[in-house]
Amino acid sequence: MLVNGAALVAHHSGAAFWPAEGLLMVADLHLEKGSSRAHRGRFLPPYDTAATLGRLARVIDEFDPATVACLGDSFHDLGAEDRLGVDDTAAIQALTAARDWLWIGGNHDPVPPAPLGGVGIGELRKGGLTLR
């Protein structure tokens, strides 16, 4: 698909890949949504973060991007980092260490958790696109 001059590949997962830039774009991961809801008495299966990270890893393996840009709301709320399990934390750190990783702030997560790797930014401008 062509978006403002950028030839993107739409993936069934909801991700978009920009081959000319080696850029994979994902949004609204909402990591730790289940644990956030559980604190309010609304119980969801506690596997949402691991499942989301697994799907993300498969998309990354498929496209092998140089850069991953997470376009906001990667974490469900500001306390998500504190609720991450050891395995999920290690999975995120492995993903962010393997390539350039950009966390673009969203309304749920304006500043990404620093210990998880990657770089937090407000927006990214490339070609005819502005990612926020």
C-alpha positions as CSV (number, residue, x, y, z in Angstrom):
1,M,0.0,0.0,0.0
2,L,1.2,3.5,-0.7
3,V,0.9,6.0,2.2
4,N,1.9,9.6,1.4
5,G,4.6,8.3,-0.9
6,A,5.8,5.5,1.3
7,A,5.4,2.0,0.0
8,L,4.3,0.0,3.1
9,V,3.5,-3.7,3.5
10,A,0.4,-4.3,5.6
11,H,0.7,-7.4,7.7
12,H,-2.3,-9.4,9.0
13,S,-1.0,-8.9,12.6
14,G,-1.7,-5.2,12.3
15,A,1.9,-4.3,11.8
16,A,3.2,-2.3,8.9
17,F,6.6,-2.7,7.3
18,W,8.4,-0.1,5.2
19,P,11.0,-2.1,3.2
20,A,12.9,1.0,1.9
21,E,13.6,2.1,5.4
22,G,13.9,-1.3,7.0
23,L,11.2,-0.1,9.5
24,L,8.6,-2.2,11.2
25,M,5.8,-0.2,12.8
26,V,3.5,-1.5,15.5
27,A,1.0,0.2,17.8
28,D,-1.2,-0.3,20.8
29,L,0.5,-3.4,22.3
30,H,-0.9,-2.5,25.7
31,L,1.5,-4.8,27.6
32,E,0.2,-5.7,31.1
33,K,-3.4,-4.8,30.3
34,G,-4.5,-8.0,32.0
35,S,-2.7,-7.2,35.3
36,S,-4.0,-3.7,35.2
37,R,-7.6,-4.9,34.9
38,A,-7.0,-7.5,37.6
39,H,-6.1,-4.8,40.1
40,R,-9.5,-3.3,39.5
41,G,-11.3,-6.7,39.9
42,R,-11.8,-7.3,36.2
43,F,-10.0,-10.5,35.5
44,L,-8.6,-11.4,32.1
45,P,-6.3,-14.3,31.4
46,P,-2.8,-13.4,32.7
47,Y,-1.0,-14.3,29.5
48,D,-1.6,-11.2,27.4
49,T,1.9,-9.8,27.6
50,A,3.6,-13.1,26.8
51,A,1.2,-13.7,23.9
52,T,1.7,-10.2,22.5
53,L,5.5,-10.5,22.7
54,G,5.4,-13.8,21.0
55,R,3.3,-12.4,18.1
56,L,5.6,-9.4,17.9
57,A,8.7,-11.7,17.8
58,R,7.2,-13.7,14.9
59,V,6.5,-10.5,12.9
60,I,10.1,-9.3,13.6
61,D,11.4,-12.7,12.4
62,E,9.3,-12.5,9.3
63,F,10.5,-9.0,8.2
64,D,13.9,-8.8,9.9
65,P,13.7,-5.0,10.2
66,A,16.7,-2.8,11.1
67,T,14.4,-0.7,13.3
68,V,11.2,-1.3,15.2
69,A,9.0,1.7,16.0
70,C,6.3,1.1,18.7
71,L,3.8,3.9,18.0
72,G,2.4,4.5,21.5
73,D,0.4,2.7,24.1
74,S,3.0,-0.1,24.1
75,F,2.3,-0.4,27.9
76,H,-1.2,-0.3,29.3
77,D,-0.3,2.2,32.0
78,L,2.5,3.8,33.9
79,G,2.8,0.9,36.4
80,A,3.1,-1.8,33.7
81,E,6.9,-2.1,34.1
82,D,6.5,-3.0,37.8
83,R,4.0,-5.8,37.0
84,L,6.1,-7.4,34.2
85,G,7.2,-10.9,35.0
86,V,10.9,-11.9,34.8
87,D,10.4,-13.8,31.5
88,D,8.5,-11.0,29.9
89,T,11.1,-8.4,30.9
90,A,13.8,-10.6,29.5
91,A,11.9,-11.1,26.3
92,I,11.5,-7.3,25.8
93,Q,15.1,-6.7,26.6
94,A,16.1,-9.4,24.0
95,L,13.9,-7.8,21.4
96,T,15.2,-4.2,22.0
97,A,18.8,-5.3,22.1
98,A,18.7,-7.1,18.7
99,R,18.0,-3.9,16.6
100,D,17.3,-0.2,16.8
101,W,14.1,0.1,18.9
102,L,12.0,3.3,19.2
103,W,9.3,3.7,21.8
104,I,7.1,6.6,20.6
105,G,5.1,7.9,23.6
106,G,1.3,7.4,23.8
107,N,-1.3,8.6,26.2
108,H,-0.9,5.5,28.3
109,D,2.9,5.5,28.3
110,P,4.4,8.9,27.6
111,V,7.9,7.7,28.8
112,P,9.0,4.2,28.2
113,P,10.6,2.2,31.0
114,A,14.4,2.7,30.6
115,P,15.6,-0.7,31.8
116,L,13.8,-2.4,29.0
117,G,16.0,-1.0,26.3
118,G,15.3,1.1,23.2
119,V,15.0,4.8,22.9
120,G,11.9,6.9,23.8
121,I,10.9,9.7,21.4
122,G,7.9,11.9,20.9
123,E,7.7,11.4,17.2
124,L,9.6,10.1,14.1
125,R,9.7,11.9,10.8
126,K,10.9,9.8,7.8
127,G,10.1,10.6,4.2
128,G,6.5,11.7,3.9
129,L,5.5,10.1,7.2
130,T,5.3,11.5,10.7
131,L,4.9,8.7,13.3
132,R,3.4,9.6,16.6
